[in-house]
Every structure is written in structure tokens, then in C-alpha cells.
Amino acid sequence: MKRNYYMVCLVFMTFFVISFITNILGALIPDIQRSFRLSYSMVAFLPFSFFIAYGVMSIPAGVFVERSGERRSMLVSFGVAVAGAMLLCLFAGYGVSLASLFLIGIGMAMLQVVINPLLRTAGGEEHFAFNSVLAQLLFGLASFISPRIYAYIALNWEANAGNWSMVLLRKVTNPLYTWTALYWIFLLVLLCMVVIVAVSRFPRVALNENERSGTSATYLGLIGTPLVRLYFFGIFCYVGTEQGISDWMAEMLHRYHGLDTLKEGASALSWYWGLMTAGCAVNLLLLKLFDSRKLLVFFSVLSILVLGVALWGPVEYALIAWPAMGFTISIMYSVIFSLALNSVPANHGSFSGILCTGIAGGAAVPLLIGWVADHAGLQTGMCLVFVCLAYILSIGFWARPLIANKTIQFTS
């Protein structure tokens, strides 16, 4: 099939937008908490509202895409996200924030289901692996950029009187909740994506077997399998770890080291996602040299050690350790997902849907951290991440894939 470079670029843009909007919550949480005077438990419901949408929508979204097609599905996805962003821009409040983030989460979850098969078709199957890596690098770049844009807006809210974009943001943003200025930017980006998708011509996508949704009986059969549940919790723990660190990192640096959430906090979060992206690139080489289970064990142990330094080390160590967690956990999601799919002989599409519902760990773990923080302190709450990492570590010992990752064999 001839490559559709325009459509490949559109998918790359979508990856960028998803990450740009998704991974900013950690930088916003301290300001949202102060704006609405929230307890740790209440503020933890913000990421919960966003990521629970992934748990709710991952399987239904696959069915919707198969019935409605990629173009209509992307229009609906971006449309739902536009409604969520507009809601928060116009009616800022705690309850509205929960509803807004849930709607944006639904849109992002649906897009995740659409774009991978679309990238395979538009870019060609033989280039899919390369394009997927490039898409993940763009995904990481967006996560690196968005906290810095927010920090720039917050730190220059009154300073740039001659900057027309800042003047415009000040005119449309509620002065009581300046952090919502970022959602006006999100709204503009999402509206642009709606227009681009609406005028684009989409190729016909023929789903592979491992991309199709199964019947309800197939899902029930898989859920009843212990191995499937074990891998589900692996994804659950990974996303819980990733988002638990992301959501609370800036507040940890502020609470225990007195650092500014808009300066050192946003910078640390930005480097967290940046180092995760760098880790993905390094992991491409490592997975050609070592068994993925051994790498999972190594990086799980390393993550536990680095997390200990981040939680209890002095400020100069914490400023390095928190971002470094992005690098140490970067290999986990892809390894867990591949081990899972390589451990069953069939029904990979349905199994993938079940695994994707494990993204709800990004909702549950930060919420549990907030609940423990209200009763025993945030530092104690963050210790729940050790539990998640311990479970991920265990996968490296009990995983028995039918097909192991292919490594380079050196002969003398």
C-alpha cells in the first residue's frame, strides 16, 4: 500500500495533542488545590476523573470505531474533549473541573483506540514499528513542553503587558483561577484539530485480528483467566506509578523542600517526561540485547531505589531523583504489554482492550495517595508507589511468554 504521508502527520499531531493535554495535571494540581481549598483526597479526584474515563471507554471505544469509522470517531473524540475544555474555561469550579476532566479523558481514550491502526495503515505495516517509536517521541516532547508553557504563563501573567497573546488570555480567563488560561489554549488546539480532521480524507483501515474487539463471551472468558487478571494489574500498577509520581511531584517538592511549584516543580515535571522519552529511545537498544524480563527486574529495583532517594533524600538529591523516575520506569509499560500479549495464543484484540482498562490505575493510585496523605502525610501516601513497583518487579519472575523478545546473539 502506498504511504499516506499526510495521514501519518495527522496521527503524529494527534499523539502530540493527547500528550500535551493529558500530562499537565501534575503542574496544575498545586494551584487547583489552593484555588478551591481542597484536601489531598479531594484534589486526587481530579486525575481520578480523567483516568477513570480510560477504564470506562477503552473497550466501548473499540466497538464504536469499528462501527463508525476512523474519521467520525476522531471527530466525536475531539468534539467531546472540546466540550470538556470549554466547560472548564467558562464555569471554573471544583465540580465542573471533575466533569470537564472526565469528558476530556473520554475524548483522549477514544483517540488512543483510533490512531494506532490508522498509523499502521497510513504509514505501511513495514514502517509501523519505526513510526510508533517516532510517535512516542513526539508524545514525550509534548509532555516536556506543556509544563513549561504553563509555568511561563503563570510567571508572566502580569509582566508581558505588550504581548498580545497574554493580553488576550487575561481578557478571557477568570482572574480568580488563572490556571484555567491553559485550558483556553487546549480549547484552541482542540478546535483546530476538529477542523483539520473534518477536511481530511481518511484511508480505509482494515483491522488486523489483534486490533479487533471480541464478543462479550470472549471478554468474560479472558477476565475469568488468572493470567489475564495478573497482567491487567501489571498495567494498573504501572500507570498508577507513572501518574502517582507525575501528579504529586511538584507538591512533594513544595511541601517538604519549600520549592516553588511554578519554577522548580514545573521544571522537574517537565524533565520527568523528557527523561521518560529519552528512556524509550535507550530501551530500543536494550531490548535487542537483553531479555525483557531481566530488564523489567533491573529497572524495577532501580526505580525503588531512586524513589527512596526522592522521598527521603535532601533537596539537591530530590531534584534529580524525581525527574530520574521518568527514565527508570520508561521501559515498564511496553514490556508488560508485550509480555501479556505474548503469553496468550489468541484473542489479542480483546486482551488488549482489557489491558487498556488497566490505565484506570492512573485514577485509583493518585486517589489512594491523596487519601493516605490526608491521614498520615503526603510522604507516607507516596509510599504506595513502592507497592506498585514491587508488583511490577514480580512480573519479571513469574512471566512465561510463549514468545520471548528477540535479542542479538553474539558468537565468538
Backbone torsions as a table, in degrees:
resi	resn	phi	psi	omega
1	MET	NA	137.4	178.8
2	LYS	-67.7	137.2	-178.2
3	ARG	-72.6	138.8	179.3
4	ASN	-105.2	90.1	-173.5
5	TYR	-64.8	-34.0	177.8
6	TYR	-61.2	-45.6	-178.4
7	MET	-68.5	-36.1	176.0
8	VAL	-60.2	-43.9	178.3
9	CYS	-63.7	-37.1	177.9
10	LEU	-64.5	-41.1	177.9
11	VAL	-65.2	-41.8	177.0
12	PHE	-60.1	-42.8	177.0
13	MET	-59.9	-39.1	-179.1
14	THR	-66.8	-42.3	175.4
15	PHE	-57.3	-44.7	-179.5
16	PHE	-61.1	-46.2	-178.1
17	VAL	-64.6	-43.1	179.2
18	ILE	-56.9	-48.2	-178.4
19	SER	-68.6	-40.8	-179.3
20	PHE	-56.5	-38.0	-177.2
21	ILE	-88.8	-35.3	-171.7
22	THR	-73.8	-43.1	-166.3
23	ASN	-99.1	28.1	-179.7
24	ILE	-100.4	-13.1	-172.4
25	LEU	-57.2	-36.7	-178.5
26	GLY	-59.8	-35.1	178.5
27	ALA	-75.9	-28.8	-176.7
28	LEU	-84.1	-28.6	-170.9
29	ILE	-54.4	-45.3	179.5
30	PRO	-59.1	-40.4	179.4
31	ASP	-71.1	-39.5	177.5
32	ILE	-63.8	-40.3	179.9
33	GLN	-61.4	-42.7	179.2
34	ARG	-71.8	-36.0	-178.5
35	SER	-62.5	-42.9	-175.6
36	PHE	-105.5	3.9	179.5
37	ARG	52.4	60.3	-173.9
38	LEU	-97.8	149.6	168.9
39	SER	-75.2	169.1	178.1
40	TYR	-60.7	-39.2	-179.8
41	SER	-64.0	-43.0	-178.5
42	MET	-66.9	-41.7	-179.9
43	VAL	-68.7	-27.8	179.6
44	ALA	-69.5	-18.4	176.3
45	PHE	-70.4	-15.4	177.8
46	LEU	-66.4	-57.4	174.8
47	PRO	-64.1	-29.1	177.1
48	PHE	-59.9	-45.7	-178.7
49	SER	-62.1	-37.3	-179.1
50	PHE	-70.8	-52.4	-170.7
51	PHE	-81.3	-19.0	176.3
52	ILE	-67.9	-23.7	176.9
53	ALA	-62.3	-34.5	176.9
54	TYR	-64.7	-41.5	178.9
55	GLY	-65.9	-35.2	-178.3
56	VAL	-77.8	-38.3	-167.1
57	MET	-100.1	-15.5	-171.5
58	SER	-56.8	-47.5	-179.1
59	ILE	-75.7	-49.6	177.5
60	PRO	-58.3	-33.9	-179.7
61	ALA	-63.2	-38.4	178.0
62	GLY	-61.4	-41.4	178.1
63	VAL	-65.5	-42.3	-178.9
64	PHE	-63.0	-42.4	-178.8
65	VAL	-64.2	-42.3	-179.8
66	GLU	-62.8	-34.1	-177.5
67	ARG	-84.6	-34.3	-170.6
68	SER	-103.8	-17.8	-178.4
69	GLY	90.7	164.5	-171.8
70	GLU	-71.6	-43.9	-175.7
71	ARG	-62.9	-50.5	179.9
72	ARG	-63.8	-37.8	-179.9
73	SER	-64.5	-40.8	179.1
74	MET	-68.4	-37.3	177.2
75	LEU	-63.6	-43.0	177.7
76	VAL	-64.5	-42.6	-179.0
77	SER	-60.4	-52.2	179.6
78	PHE	-66.1	-34.3	178.4
79	GLY	-63.8	-42.9	177.4
80	VAL	-63.8	-42.1	178.5
81	ALA	-64.5	-38.3	176.6
82	VAL	-60.2	-44.7	179.0
83	ALA	-60.4	-41.4	179.3
84	GLY	-65.0	-45.0	180.0
85	ALA	-65.5	-41.9	-179.5
86	MET	-64.4	-38.2	178.9
87	LEU	-58.4	-45.1	-178.4
88	LEU	-72.7	-35.2	179.3
89	CYS	-64.2	-39.7	-172.5
90	LEU	-91.3	-29.4	-173.3
91	PHE	-133.6	58.3	-176.2
92	ALA	-59.5	131.0	178.2
93	GLY	-177.8	165.8	-176.4
94	TYR	-64.2	-51.2	179.5
95	GLY	-62.0	-40.9	177.7
96	VAL	-63.2	-38.3	178.8
97	SER	-61.2	-40.6	178.8
98	LEU	-63.2	-46.4	180.0
99	ALA	-65.1	-41.3	-179.5
100	SER	-61.1	-48.6	-178.1
101	LEU	-65.7	-33.1	177.3
102	PHE	-65.3	-43.8	178.8
103	LEU	-64.6	-43.6	177.8
104	ILE	-62.9	-39.7	178.1
105	GLY	-61.3	-40.1	177.0
106	ILE	-61.0	-45.8	179.3
107	GLY	-60.4	-44.9	-179.0
108	MET	-67.7	-37.6	179.1
109	ALA	-63.7	-42.3	178.8
110	MET	-64.5	-40.2	179.7
111	LEU	-62.8	-38.4	-179.8
112	GLN	-60.2	-34.3	-179.3
113	VAL	-71.9	-35.1	-174.8
114	VAL	-75.4	-45.2	-160.1
115	ILE	-76.2	-26.7	-179.5
116	ASN	-68.4	-49.9	175.0
117	PRO	-61.6	-35.1	178.9
118	LEU	-64.5	-40.1	178.2
119	LEU	-65.2	-38.8	179.2
120	ARG	-63.7	-43.0	-178.7
121	THR	-71.0	-46.9	-175.5
122	ALA	-70.5	-36.6	-176.4
123	GLY	-92.9	-11.5	-177.2
124	GLY	92.8	136.3	-176.9
125	GLU	-60.0	-36.3	-176.6
126	GLU	-68.7	-18.1	180.0
127	HIS	-107.6	5.3	-172.1
128	PHE	-63.2	-42.9	-178.8
129	ALA	-61.2	-47.0	179.7
130	PHE	-62.5	-46.1	-179.3
131	ASN	-64.4	-34.3	178.6
132	SER	-65.2	-41.3	177.8
133	VAL	-64.8	-43.7	178.8
134	LEU	-61.8	-39.3	178.0
135	ALA	-63.4	-40.5	178.7
136	GLN	-67.1	-33.7	176.4
137	LEU	-65.6	-40.3	175.8
138	LEU	-66.7	-36.8	176.1
139	PHE	-58.6	-45.7	179.1
140	GLY	-68.5	-36.9	178.7
141	LEU	-61.2	-41.4	178.8
142	ALA	-63.9	-39.3	178.1
143	SER	-66.3	-31.0	177.4
144	PHE	-71.4	-36.6	-174.2
145	ILE	-79.3	-43.2	-169.3
146	SER	-59.7	-41.6	176.5
147	PRO	-63.3	-31.6	179.8
148	ARG	-71.6	-36.0	176.2
149	ILE	-65.2	-42.9	178.9
150	TYR	-63.6	-42.6	179.1
151	ALA	-62.4	-39.7	178.9
152	TYR	-62.6	-46.2	179.9
153	ILE	-61.3	-47.2	-176.5
154	ALA	-66.2	-40.3	-176.7
155	LEU	-78.7	-18.4	-178.4
156	ASN	-117.7	24.6	-175.1
157	TRP	-58.6	-40.0	-179.7
158	GLU	-105.6	-14.7	-169.8
159	ALA	-75.6	-40.1	-172.2
160	ASN	-92.8	70.3	-179.1
161	ALA	-65.2	-28.7	-178.6
162	GLY	-89.8	-3.7	-179.9
163	ASN	-84.4	112.3	-173.7
164	TRP	-61.4	-33.9	-179.1
165	SER	-68.7	-39.6	177.2
166	MET	-68.3	-38.4	177.5
167	VAL	-61.3	-43.9	179.4
168	LEU	-64.5	-42.7	178.4
169	LEU	-61.1	-40.8	179.5
170	ARG	-65.0	-32.6	-179.2
171	LYS	-69.5	-36.9	-173.8
172	VAL	-96.1	-11.7	-174.4
173	THR	-96.0	137.2	174.6
174	ASN	-61.9	119.7	-175.6
175	PRO	-63.6	-18.6	177.8
176	LEU	-76.6	-22.8	-176.3
177	TYR	-132.2	71.9	-175.4
178	THR	-64.0	-22.5	-179.9
179	TRP	-64.9	-19.9	178.7
180	THR	-71.3	-9.1	176.2
181	ALA	-56.9	-35.0	-179.5
182	LEU	-64.6	-31.6	-179.4
183	TYR	-74.5	-23.6	170.0
184	TRP	-65.7	-37.5	176.3
185	ILE	-66.1	-44.4	177.1
186	PHE	-58.0	-43.2	-178.8
187	LEU	-60.1	-44.2	178.8
188	LEU	-62.9	-44.9	179.4
189	VAL	-61.6	-45.1	-178.7
190	LEU	-64.8	-40.5	178.1
191	LEU	-63.8	-39.8	176.0
192	CYS	-60.9	-40.6	179.7
193	MET	-66.9	-36.5	176.4
194	VAL	-59.7	-46.0	-179.5
195	VAL	-64.0	-45.1	-178.5
196	ILE	-61.7	-45.7	-179.9
197	VAL	-65.2	-39.5	-177.5
198	ALA	-62.1	-34.0	-176.8
199	VAL	-96.7	0.9	-177.0
200	SER	-90.2	148.2	174.3
201	ARG	-99.9	125.4	-174.7
202	PHE	-99.6	142.4	174.7
203	PRO	-74.8	160.2	175.0
204	ARG	-75.8	126.5	-177.4
205	VAL	-104.6	117.7	174.4
206	ALA	-98.3	112.7	-175.5
207	LEU	-72.4	136.5	170.0
208	ASN	-71.0	166.4	179.7
209	GLU	-58.4	-38.6	-176.9
210	ASN	-79.0	2.4	176.4
211	GLU	-110.2	-6.6	-176.7
212	ARG	-86.6	149.5	173.8
213	SER	-82.1	146.8	179.8
214	GLY	-98.4	-175.8	177.4
215	THR	-78.9	168.2	178.5
216	SER	-62.1	-34.8	178.4
217	ALA	-64.5	-36.0	178.2
218	THR	-64.3	-45.9	179.4
219	TYR	-61.8	-45.2	-178.4
220	LEU	-63.8	-38.1	178.5
221	GLY	-64.7	-41.8	179.0
222	LEU	-67.3	-44.5	-179.2
223	ILE	-60.9	-30.3	178.6
224	GLY	-76.7	-4.1	-179.5
225	THR	-91.0	123.5	-177.8
226	PRO	-55.6	-39.9	-178.0
227	LEU	-62.5	-38.9	178.6
228	VAL	-63.0	-43.1	179.7
229	ARG	-65.9	-36.5	178.9
230	LEU	-62.8	-43.7	179.8
231	TYR	-72.7	-32.8	174.6
232	PHE	-56.4	-45.9	-179.7
233	PHE	-70.0	-24.1	174.0
234	GLY	-64.0	-47.3	175.9
235	ILE	-64.7	-41.1	178.1
236	PHE	-56.3	-46.9	-178.4
237	CYS	-69.8	-37.5	179.7
238	TYR	-64.1	-52.0	-177.4
239	VAL	-65.2	-34.4	174.8
240	GLY	-61.8	-40.0	176.5
241	THR	-65.0	-50.2	-177.8
242	GLU	-57.8	-48.7	-176.1
243	GLN	-80.8	-30.2	176.1
244	GLY	-61.1	-42.6	177.2
245	ILE	-68.6	-47.7	-178.1
246	SER	-60.3	-44.9	-174.6
247	ASP	-70.1	-31.6	-171.6
248	TRP	-111.1	-2.6	-176.4
249	MET	-59.0	-52.0	-177.1
250	ALA	-61.9	-40.2	180.0
251	GLU	-68.8	-35.6	176.1
252	MET	-61.7	-45.1	180.0
253	LEU	-65.5	-33.3	177.9
254	HIS	-75.3	-46.1	-173.8
255	ARG	-67.9	-42.7	-172.1
256	TYR	-103.7	-12.4	180.0
257	HIS	-128.6	-1.2	176.2
258	GLY	69.6	21.4	-178.0
259	LEU	-84.6	152.6	-178.8
260	ASP	-73.5	127.2	-178.4
261	THR	-67.4	-25.2	-178.8
262	LEU	-87.0	-16.9	178.7
263	LYS	-105.5	-84.0	-177.6
264	GLU	-64.4	-37.4	-178.7
265	GLY	-64.7	-50.3	179.5
266	ALA	-65.6	-36.9	179.0
267	SER	-65.3	-43.1	178.9
268	ALA	-62.5	-42.1	179.2
269	LEU	-64.1	-41.6	178.2
270	SER	-60.5	-45.1	179.7
271	TRP	-70.1	-28.2	175.3
272	TYR	-57.7	-49.5	179.7
273	TRP	-72.7	-34.8	178.3
274	GLY	-63.5	-43.2	179.0
275	LEU	-70.7	-29.2	174.5
276	MET	-64.3	-40.0	177.3
277	THR	-64.4	-44.6	177.4
278	ALA	-61.1	-39.1	178.4
279	GLY	-61.9	-38.6	178.3
280	CYS	-60.8	-39.9	179.2
281	ALA	-66.6	-43.2	178.7
282	VAL	-64.3	-36.7	-176.9
283	ASN	-65.9	-25.8	176.2
284	LEU	-58.4	-39.8	177.8
285	LEU	-74.1	-44.8	-177.0
286	LEU	-60.8	-37.3	-178.3
287	LEU	-71.6	-14.7	173.5
288	LYS	-87.4	-12.6	-176.6
289	LEU	-107.7	-29.8	-172.4
290	PHE	-132.1	153.5	173.9
291	ASP	-61.3	135.1	-175.1
292	SER	-62.3	-30.5	178.9
293	ARG	-67.6	-38.5	177.9
294	LYS	-67.3	-38.8	177.5
295	LEU	-65.1	-38.6	178.8
296	LEU	-62.9	-41.8	177.7
297	VAL	-64.1	-47.0	-177.9
298	PHE	-60.0	-50.1	-175.8
299	PHE	-74.0	-25.1	174.2
300	SER	-66.7	-46.0	178.1
301	VAL	-63.2	-44.3	179.0
302	LEU	-60.7	-41.3	179.6
303	SER	-63.6	-40.1	178.9
304	ILE	-62.5	-41.6	-179.9
305	LEU	-67.5	-44.2	-179.0
306	VAL	-66.2	-38.1	178.0
307	LEU	-62.8	-38.5	176.8
308	GLY	-60.6	-41.2	177.3
309	VAL	-64.9	-42.2	-179.3
310	ALA	-62.7	-38.7	-175.9
311	LEU	-78.2	-38.4	-170.8
312	TRP	-121.7	-1.8	179.7
313	GLY	-79.7	166.0	176.1
314	PRO	-65.9	167.7	-171.8
315	VAL	-57.8	-39.5	-178.0
316	GLU	-67.0	-30.1	176.3
317	TYR	-78.2	-39.6	-179.1
318	ALA	-62.0	-37.9	-179.6
319	LEU	-65.0	-23.1	176.5
320	ILE	-92.6	-41.6	-173.3
321	ALA	-67.8	-41.7	-178.7
322	TRP	-60.7	-52.1	176.5
323	PRO	-62.4	-34.9	-178.3
324	ALA	-62.2	-23.7	176.9
325	MET	-59.0	-31.0	177.2
326	GLY	-59.7	-40.0	179.1
327	PHE	-70.5	-44.4	-173.5
328	THR	-69.8	-27.3	-179.6
329	ILE	-97.8	-1.0	-171.0
330	SER	-62.4	-26.3	-176.0
331	ILE	-85.3	-14.6	-165.3
332	MET	-68.4	-47.1	-174.1
333	TYR	-60.5	-51.1	-176.8
334	SER	-64.4	-37.4	-179.8
335	VAL	-68.9	-45.9	179.8
336	ILE	-61.4	-44.3	-177.8
337	PHE	-64.4	-44.0	-178.7
338	SER	-69.6	-39.2	176.4
339	LEU	-61.0	-39.9	-179.3
340	ALA	-63.2	-53.0	-177.3
341	LEU	-65.8	-32.3	179.0
342	ASN	-80.2	0.6	-179.5
343	SER	-100.9	-4.7	177.4
344	VAL	-125.1	145.4	-175.1
345	PRO	-83.1	-17.2	-174.5
346	ALA	-152.2	178.9	176.9
347	ASN	58.1	41.1	-178.1
348	HIS	-67.0	-32.8	179.2
349	GLY	-63.9	-46.8	178.8
350	SER	-66.4	-39.9	179.0
351	PHE	-63.2	-40.1	177.8
352	SER	-61.3	-40.3	177.9
353	GLY	-61.8	-41.2	178.3
354	ILE	-65.7	-43.0	178.6
355	LEU	-61.4	-39.6	-179.0
356	CYS	-66.1	-27.9	175.4
357	THR	-66.9	-19.9	176.1
358	GLY	-65.5	-13.3	174.9
359	ILE	-61.2	-17.3	174.8
360	ALA	-60.4	-13.4	173.0
361	GLY	-58.9	-28.3	175.5
362	GLY	-67.6	-16.8	174.5
363	ALA	-89.5	-45.9	-170.6
364	ALA	-75.2	-45.5	-173.8
365	VAL	-65.5	-48.0	176.1
366	PRO	-59.4	-33.9	177.6
367	LEU	-65.7	-43.5	177.6
368	LEU	-64.2	-38.6	177.5
369	ILE	-61.0	-43.6	178.9
370	GLY	-63.5	-39.6	-180.0
371	TRP	-65.3	-45.8	178.6
372	VAL	-64.8	-37.9	-179.6
373	ALA	-60.8	-37.0	178.6
374	ASP	-66.4	-25.7	-176.5
375	HIS	-102.4	-28.9	-174.0
376	ALA	-136.5	4.8	179.5
377	GLY	101.2	150.5	-176.6
378	LEU	-65.7	-35.7	179.5
379	GLN	-60.6	-42.0	177.2
380	THR	-67.3	-40.7	178.7
381	GLY	-59.3	-39.1	-178.8
382	MET	-66.3	-16.0	177.5
383	CYS	-65.1	-17.4	175.5
384	LEU	-61.4	-25.4	178.1
385	VAL	-64.2	-30.9	176.5
386	PHE	-60.7	-38.4	179.7
387	VAL	-62.7	-44.8	178.9
388	CYS	-61.9	-44.9	-179.3
389	LEU	-65.7	-35.1	178.1
390	ALA	-64.0	-39.8	178.1
391	TYR	-65.7	-43.6	178.2
392	ILE	-61.1	-40.1	176.1
393	LEU	-57.5	-41.2	-177.3
394	SER	-63.8	-30.2	-179.3
395	ILE	-60.1	-36.0	179.4
396	GLY	-62.2	-20.4	-179.4
397	PHE	-97.1	-36.8	-175.5
398	TRP	-98.2	-10.4	179.9
399	ALA	-64.2	133.0	176.9
400	ARG	-133.1	73.6	-176.9
401	PRO	-66.1	148.1	175.9
402	LEU	-69.6	-29.3	178.7
403	ILE	-130.2	119.8	177.7
404	ALA	-86.9	158.0	178.0
405	ASN	-65.1	138.3	-177.4
406	LYS	-77.3	128.2	179.9
407	THR	-117.2	159.1	177.9
408	ILE	-72.7	128.8	179.1
409	GLN	-100.0	119.4	179.8
410	PHE	-94.2	128.9	-180.0
411	THR	-117.0	145.7	-179.1
412	SER	-86.8	NA	NA
